[in-house]
Amino acid sequence: MTTQLPPTITDVHTHRKDAGRDAIVNLSLDEEPVAGRYYSVGIHPWDAAGVTAEQKDRIALLAENQAVIAIGEAGIDLVHEPVAPIEEQLALLRWHIELSERLRKPLILHVVKGLEYVVGLRRTMRPVQMWIWHGFRGKQAMAEQLIAHGIHISINPARRPVVPVEIPAEYLHYETD
């Protein structure tokens, strides 16, 4: 069964610690969730090199908290430095997907030049939880491809004021990241 986001969420991804109660704040490993707020937790692909078992254990522990309603941001980034080898990024993304599925929490994705990897994992792993591609800046054809694979799209109106025309409302989310 796919877990949906609470209907009060209007900001599916932010790093602003002062965000309102309608936002999902990305929690760092050294923070604790606060009751009455919403969080996501994960290891960003920029930090994928050399992830330790202790870091994964900490993420898994935080993810079990009721205030943590999403996993991530996690994903593939083939552009920004330092970039871990693709094998490390894929292994870490698979781990996040498995955590998302086990805890029945949506997955927030950070993807740069990694569409084919994400779609491939979606096909082979067959997850049932919602995936949200955050920070979408692609064109209509890419939006259509994501939706065809059941991947939701989140945009920041300040960075992308024009939404691709044909994104069904149930697949479109907003963020301030």
N, C-alpha and C positions, 0 to 999 in steps of 0.2 A: 504494500500500500504506500503510495506516494504521500509524503508529509508536505503539507502546504504551509506557507508563512502566515503568521497572524495577520488578520485583515487591517490592523492598525499600523502596519509597517509601511512607511512611505519612502524610506531611504534604506535600500537593501545592502549598502556597503559604504562605510566611512571609517576613517582613522581618527576622526575628531572625538576626543574623550568627553567634550562638552555637548555632544549631540543629544537631541531630545529622546524621549521614550518611544518615538516612532521610528528609530533608526537601529540598524544592526551595526554595532561598533566592533571593529577588528581588535581582538584582545591579544596582547603580547604574552609571551611565556612567563614573564615575571609579574603579571597582574592577576588579580582575582576578580571574578565577576561580582557585580553588585545586584542585589535583588531588585526587581522592578525595572530592570534594563534588559536589553537584548544584545547578544554578542555572537561573533563567529570566532573560531580559533583554527589555526593551521600554520603550516610552514610555507612561506612565500617561495616561489621558484628561484628568486634571487638569493635565497638562503639555503638552497638545496644541497650544496656541496658539503659533504662530510656530516650530514645529520646523524646525531647519536641516538642510541636506544633511549637514553634518559630524556632527550627532547621529545621523542615520540611518546614516551610514557607520560610526560607532562601534558602534551596535547590531548592524549586520550583521557587523562584524568579531568582536565578542564572541560573537555567536550561532554562529559557526563553530567555536568552541572545543568540544572533546568534553565538557567539564564542564557546558556549557550544554545542557540537555536539553529546554527548553521556551522558547517565545516568549511574551512578555508580562510584566507584565500589561498588556493593551491593551484598548480597548473604547470604550464610549459612556457618558457621564455627563451627564445633563441637569439635575442638581440642584445639585451642589456648586460653589461659587465658588472661583476664577474658572473659568468654563466657556467653552471655545473654541466658536465657532460650529459647529453640527452638521456643516456641510460639511467643516470642518477635521478634526473628530473622525472622520468617515466616511472621508476620504481617508487618514488615518493608520491607521485600523483595516484598510482594504483593503491598505495597505502591509505591515502586520504579517501579515495572512493570506497574502499572496504570499510573504513571507519564511518563514513556517511551512511552506508547501507546498514551496517550493524546497529548504529544508534538511531537510524531512521530520521536523519536530519539532512536538509538540502546542502548542496555543495556549491560554494562560490569559487568560480574559476578566474584565474589571471592567465591569459593566453596572448602571446605575441609570436606571430609566425609559426604557430603550432597547431593550426586547425586540423590538419590531417591526423596528427597524433591523438587529439581529443576525440575526434569522430571515430577513429580506430578503436580507442578504449571503450567508447560508448557501445560500439557494435560487439566487441568481444566480451566485455564484462556484463553487459545487459543490466545496468543499474535501474532501480525503480524510483529512486529519490530524485527530486528536482535538481537540475544543474542550472546555475545562473552564470552566464558569461558576462563578467562585470567589465565596465569601461568600454563597451562596444563602440567602435568607430568605423566599422566596415560599411560596405555598400549593400544595397538591396539584395543582390544575389547571395552574398554571404549570410545575411539575415535569414533568407529563405532556406539556405542549407542548414543553418543551426536549428531552425524551427522544424525542418523535416526530420531531424534527429532528436527532437524533443528537448532541445536546449533553449532555455529562456535567455532573454537579452536584457541587460541593464545598461542604461546610459546616464551620463551626467549632462543635463541640459546646458550647463555653463561651458562644457567642452564640445558638446555636439548639439547645438540648438535645433537642428532639423532631424527628426526621427525618420528613418526609412519608412516609406509610405505604407507598406503592407505588413506591418507587424501586428498580429492579433493582440488585443488588449491583454488577454490572459498570459501572453508570453513576454510582455513588456513591463519592465521595472525601472525605477529611478534610483539614483545614488548621488552622493556628494563627494565621493572620492575622486 
